[in-house]
Protein backbone atom coordinates (compact mmCIF):
# COMPACT_ATOMS: atom_id res chain seq x y z
CA UNK A 1 0.00 0.00 0.00
CA UNK A 2 1.44 3.40 -0.99
CA UNK A 3 1.87 6.34 1.40
CA UNK A 4 -1.01 8.18 -0.34
CA UNK A 5 -3.27 5.18 0.22
CA UNK A 6 -2.50 5.27 3.94
CA UNK A 7 -3.26 8.99 4.09
CA UNK A 8 -6.55 8.49 2.21
CA UNK A 9 -7.50 5.59 4.50
CA UNK A 10 -6.68 7.66 7.61
CA UNK A 11 -8.69 10.67 6.42
CA UNK A 12 -11.60 8.47 5.37
CA UNK A 13 -11.98 6.90 8.81
CA UNK A 14 -10.65 9.63 11.14
CA UNK A 15 -11.59 13.02 9.59
CA UNK A 16 -13.63 14.31 12.52
CA UNK A 17 -10.93 13.69 15.11
CA UNK A 18 -8.32 15.22 12.82
CA UNK A 19 -10.33 18.37 12.19
CA UNK A 20 -11.42 18.68 15.82
CA UNK A 21 -7.90 18.22 17.15
CA UNK A 22 -6.42 20.81 14.79
CA UNK A 23 -9.24 23.32 15.33
CA UNK A 24 -9.63 22.86 19.07
CA UNK A 25 -6.18 21.93 20.31
CA UNK A 26 -3.97 24.56 21.89
CA UNK A 27 -0.99 22.26 21.21
CA UNK A 28 -1.13 23.18 17.52
CA UNK A 29 -1.34 26.94 18.14
CA UNK A 30 1.83 28.98 17.85
CA UNK A 31 2.59 31.61 20.47
CA UNK A 32 3.08 34.26 17.75
CA UNK A 33 0.34 34.14 15.13
CA UNK A 34 -0.62 36.12 12.04
CA UNK A 35 -4.24 37.31 12.29
CA UNK A 36 -4.56 36.89 8.52
CA UNK A 37 -4.20 33.14 9.11
CA UNK A 38 -6.54 32.97 12.12
CA UNK A 39 -9.78 31.04 11.71
CA UNK A 40 -12.75 33.36 11.27
CA UNK A 41 -16.44 32.79 10.85
CA UNK A 42 -19.78 34.56 10.89
CA UNK A 43 -21.33 31.65 12.82
CA UNK A 44 -24.47 31.92 10.71
CA UNK A 45 -24.87 35.62 11.45
CA UNK A 46 -24.81 37.49 8.15
CA UNK A 47 -22.53 40.54 8.19
CA UNK A 48 -20.37 39.41 11.13
CA UNK A 49 -16.74 38.32 11.03
CA UNK A 50 -15.38 36.95 14.31
CA UNK A 51 -11.78 35.99 15.10
CA UNK A 52 -10.80 34.75 18.54
CA UNK A 53 -7.40 36.39 18.98
CA UNK A 54 -6.77 34.74 22.36
CA UNK A 55 -9.39 32.51 23.90
CA UNK A 56 -10.16 30.15 26.73
CA UNK A 57 -10.96 27.18 24.54
CA UNK A 58 -8.37 27.44 21.76
CA UNK A 59 -5.52 29.14 23.62
CA UNK A 60 -6.08 27.96 27.22
CA UNK A 61 -6.68 31.51 28.49
CA UNK A 62 -8.03 31.51 32.05
CA UNK A 63 -8.85 35.13 32.93
CA UNK A 64 -9.47 37.03 29.68
CA UNK A 65 -10.45 36.45 26.08
CA UNK A 66 -9.76 38.75 23.12
CA UNK A 67 -11.82 38.95 19.91
CA UNK A 68 -11.56 40.88 16.67
CA UNK A 69 -15.04 41.46 15.28
CA UNK A 70 -16.10 43.20 12.10
CA UNK A 71 -19.71 44.23 11.50
CA UNK A 72 -20.94 45.09 8.01
CA UNK A 73 -23.18 48.17 7.66
CA UNK A 74 -26.51 47.59 9.41
CA UNK A 75 -25.23 44.57 11.35
CA UNK A 76 -25.66 44.38 15.11
CA UNK A 77 -25.22 42.11 18.07
CA UNK A 78 -28.33 40.68 19.69
CA UNK A 79 -29.57 42.47 22.81
CA UNK A 80 -27.75 40.52 25.50
CA UNK A 81 -26.09 40.50 28.90
CA UNK A 82 -23.46 38.39 30.62
CA UNK A 83 -21.79 38.12 34.01
CA UNK A 84 -18.37 39.19 32.81
CA UNK A 85 -16.66 42.49 32.21
CA UNK A 86 -16.28 43.57 28.59
CA UNK A 87 -14.11 46.26 27.03
CA UNK A 88 -14.34 47.45 23.42
CA UNK A 89 -11.80 49.38 21.37
CA UNK A 90 -13.22 50.69 18.08
CA UNK A 91 -10.51 50.21 15.46
CA UNK A 92 -12.43 51.59 12.51
CA UNK A 93 -15.91 52.71 11.56
CA UNK A 94 -18.72 54.11 13.64
CA UNK A 95 -21.93 52.95 15.19
CA UNK A 96 -24.16 53.04 18.23
CA UNK A 97 -23.94 51.39 21.64
CA UNK A 98 -27.27 50.74 23.34
CA UNK A 99 -26.88 50.15 27.08
CA UNK A 100 -29.56 49.46 29.68
CA UNK A 101 -28.08 49.77 33.13
CA UNK A 102 -31.26 48.72 34.94
CA UNK A 103 -30.32 45.08 35.58
CA UNK A 104 -31.98 45.32 39.01
CA UNK A 105 -35.43 45.74 37.39
CA UNK A 106 -37.58 42.98 35.87
CA UNK A 107 -36.43 43.77 32.30
CA UNK A 108 -33.66 45.86 30.69
CA UNK A 109 -35.90 48.86 29.83
CA UNK A 110 -35.21 51.73 27.46
CA UNK A 111 -31.46 51.80 26.74
CA UNK A 112 -29.20 54.84 26.64
CA UNK A 113 -27.66 55.54 23.20
CA UNK A 114 -23.96 56.30 22.81
CA UNK A 115 -22.16 57.13 19.56
CA UNK A 116 -19.04 55.03 19.03
CA UNK A 117 -16.33 55.90 16.53
CA UNK A 118 -12.81 55.04 15.42
CA UNK A 119 -10.34 55.19 18.35
CA UNK A 120 -13.12 55.29 20.96
CA UNK A 121 -13.32 52.78 23.76
CA UNK A 122 -16.06 51.74 26.16
CA UNK A 123 -16.77 49.10 28.75
CA UNK A 124 -19.91 47.16 29.60
CA UNK A 125 -20.65 46.70 33.32
CA UNK A 126 -21.44 43.16 34.47
CA UNK A 127 -25.03 42.04 33.69
CA UNK A 128 -26.04 45.24 31.87
CA UNK A 129 -28.04 44.47 28.73
CA UNK A 130 -26.43 45.99 25.66
CA UNK A 131 -26.26 45.96 21.89
CA UNK A 132 -23.61 47.21 19.46
CA UNK A 133 -24.89 48.31 16.09
CA UNK A 134 -23.04 49.40 12.95
CA UNK A 135 -25.22 52.33 11.93
CA UNK A 136 -22.91 53.51 9.15
CA UNK A 137 -24.31 53.22 5.62
CA UNK A 138 -21.21 51.97 3.80
CA UNK A 139 -18.32 51.36 6.22
CA UNK A 140 -17.53 48.33 8.37
CA UNK A 141 -17.34 48.68 12.14
CA UNK A 142 -14.31 46.82 13.51
CA UNK A 143 -13.79 46.34 17.24
CA UNK A 144 -11.29 44.65 19.48
CA UNK A 145 -13.16 43.09 22.42
CA UNK A 146 -11.77 41.86 25.74
CA UNK A 147 -13.93 39.86 28.14
CA UNK A 148 -13.19 38.52 31.61
CA UNK A 149 -13.94 35.05 32.95
CA UNK A 150 -14.23 33.08 29.70
CA UNK A 151 -15.98 31.18 28.27
CA UNK A 152 -18.91 33.57 28.44
CA UNK A 153 -22.52 32.62 29.22
CA UNK A 154 -24.85 34.96 27.34
CA UNK A 155 -28.51 35.78 28.00
CA UNK A 156 -30.24 36.94 24.80
CA UNK A 157 -33.34 39.18 24.66
CA UNK A 158 -35.89 39.59 21.87
CA UNK A 159 -36.44 43.23 22.85
CA UNK A 160 -35.63 45.69 25.64
CA UNK A 161 -38.83 44.89 27.56
CA UNK A 162 -38.42 41.11 27.66
CA UNK A 163 -38.22 39.98 31.34
CA UNK A 164 -34.77 38.89 32.53
CA UNK A 165 -36.29 35.55 33.52
CA UNK A 166 -37.38 34.94 29.90
CA UNK A 167 -33.98 35.73 28.32
CA UNK A 168 -32.51 32.75 26.47
CA UNK A 169 -29.25 31.33 27.85
CA UNK A 170 -26.69 30.63 25.12
CA UNK A 171 -23.80 28.53 26.40
CA UNK A 172 -21.43 27.63 25.00
CA UNK A 173 -21.52 30.70 22.80
CA UNK A 174 -21.14 30.35 19.02
CA UNK A 175 -17.35 30.61 18.79
CA UNK A 176 -16.87 28.07 21.59
CA UNK A 177 -19.46 25.50 20.47
CA UNK A 178 -17.16 23.37 18.31
CA UNK A 179 -14.53 22.95 21.02
CA UNK A 180 -16.17 23.42 24.41
CA UNK A 181 -17.85 20.21 25.47
CA UNK A 182 -19.79 20.77 28.69
CA UNK A 183 -22.54 18.71 30.30
CA UNK A 184 -25.94 19.72 28.92
CA UNK A 185 -27.41 20.33 32.38
CA UNK A 186 -24.96 23.10 33.34
CA UNK A 187 -26.60 26.45 34.13
Beta strands, then each sheet from edge to edge (+ up, - down):
strand 1: 40-41
strand 2: 48-54
strand 3: 64-71
strand 4: 79-82
strand 5: 86-92
strand 6: 94-100
strand 7: 112-117
strand 8: 121-124
strand 9: 129-133
strand 10: 141-148
strand 11: 154-157
strand 12: 168-170
sheet 1: 1+ 2- 3+ 10- 5+ 8-
sheet 2: 4+ 11- 12+
sheet 3: 7+ 6- 9+
end
